[in-house]
Amino acid sequence: MKFAIALFAAPSAPSSRRALRFAQTALADGHEIVRLFFYQDGVYSAANNLVSAQDELDLPKEWREFVQSAKLDAVVCIAAGLRRGVLNEQEAQRYNRNAVNLEAPWDLSGLGQLHEAAQLADRLICFGGP
């Protein structure tokens, strides 16, 4: 089965961890993930400047390592990212900001990427929706 996965919740929310475990299990069971899409507060899972407490799971790090090792298409919504200060180098320059906190393996793109993923997948699974 082909899955598209959308994450709406911040890394501190239980649904963020569930989304990661679902994605890991789906791949381990032989399924395909056509795209991960991080939207609303889910964009914080892609930011490389978050620091987790020492006794907590570092979910942004876990997501980054998972995306890199599985070579997944991982997209951060550009509008949600800009509103929350999650910027790649290009957007930081565009808006004259000196803080870049979004790097590979993440792509910054529009909501159309979620729509396309839903069309390519057999199932769209959303975690932490409104």
C-alpha positions in Angstrom: 0.0 0.0 0.0 1.1 3.6 -0.7 0.7 6.1 2.1 0.9 9.8 2.2 1.4 11.1 5.8 0.5 14.5 7.0 1.7 15.8 10.5 -0.1 18.8 11.9 1.1 18.6 15.5 4.2 20.0 17.3 7.0 17.6 18.3 5.8 17.7 21.9 2.4 16.3 21.0 1.8 12.5 21.3 0.5 12.4 17.7 4.0 13.4 16.4 5.5 10.3 18.0 2.7 8.2 16.7 3.2 9.5 13.2 6.8 8.6 13.3 6.2 5.1 14.6 3.4 4.6 12.0 5.8 5.6 9.2 8.6 3.4 10.5 6.3 0.4 10.8 4.7 1.0 7.4 8.1 0.8 5.8 9.2 -2.1 7.8 6.1 -4.0 6.7 6.9 -3.4 3.1 4.6 -0.4 2.4 5.6 2.7 0.5 5.5 6.3 1.7 5.0 8.6 -1.2 5.4 11.8 0.8 5.6 13.1 4.4 4.0 16.5 4.7 4.5 18.7 7.7 1.8 21.4 8.2 0.7 23.8 10.9 2.7 23.2 14.1 4.1 20.0 12.5 6.7 22.2 10.7 8.6 22.4 14.0 9.5 18.7 13.6 11.7 19.8 10.7 13.4 22.7 12.4 17.0 22.0 13.3 17.2 24.5 16.2 14.8 22.8 18.7 16.5 21.4 21.8 14.7 18.6 23.6 15.0 18.0 27.3 17.7 15.4 28.2 15.1 13.0 29.5 12.8 13.3 26.4 12.9 11.8 23.0 14.4 14.3 20.5 11.6 13.9 17.8 13.0 16.4 15.3 16.3 14.5 15.3 14.4 11.2 15.0 12.4 12.5 12.1 15.5 13.8 10.4 17.4 10.6 10.8 14.3 8.5 9.6 13.8 10.7 6.5 17.5 10.6 5.6 17.9 6.8 6.1 14.7 5.9 4.3 15.4 8.5 1.6 11.8 9.8 1.9 10.2 12.8 0.2 9.6 15.1 3.2 7.9 18.5 2.6 7.4 21.3 5.0 4.6 23.7 4.1 6.1 27.0 3.2 3.2 29.2 4.4 3.1 27.4 7.8 6.9 27.4 8.1 7.2 31.2 7.3 4.5 32.0 9.9 6.4 30.0 12.5 9.9 31.1 11.6 11.0 27.8 10.0 13.1 29.0 7.1 15.5 27.5 4.6 18.4 29.5 3.3 16.5 30.8 0.3 13.6 32.1 2.3 15.8 33.6 5.0 17.5 35.6 2.3 14.3 36.5 0.6 12.9 37.9 3.8 16.2 39.3 5.0 16.4 37.1 8.1 19.7 35.8 9.4 18.3 32.6 11.0 18.2 29.4 8.8 16.8 26.5 10.6 15.6 24.2 7.8 18.1 22.2 5.8 18.2 18.9 3.9 16.5 16.4 3.9 13.5 18.8 4.1 12.0 20.6 1.1 10.0 23.8 1.6 7.0 23.8 -0.7 3.3 24.6 -1.0 0.1 22.9 0.1 -0.2 21.6 -3.5 2.4 19.0 -2.5 -0.1 17.5 0.0 -2.8 17.4 -2.6 -0.5 15.7 -5.1 0.6 13.2 -2.4 -3.0 12.3 -1.7 -3.6 11.7 -5.4 -0.5 9.4 -5.6 -1.2 7.4 -2.5 -3.8 4.8 -1.6 -4.3 6.4 1.8 -3.7 9.8 3.3 -3.1 9.4 7.0 -3.2 12.6 9.1 -1.8 13.0 12.6 -2.7 15.8 15.0 -5.3 17.5 12.8 -7.4 20.3 14.0 
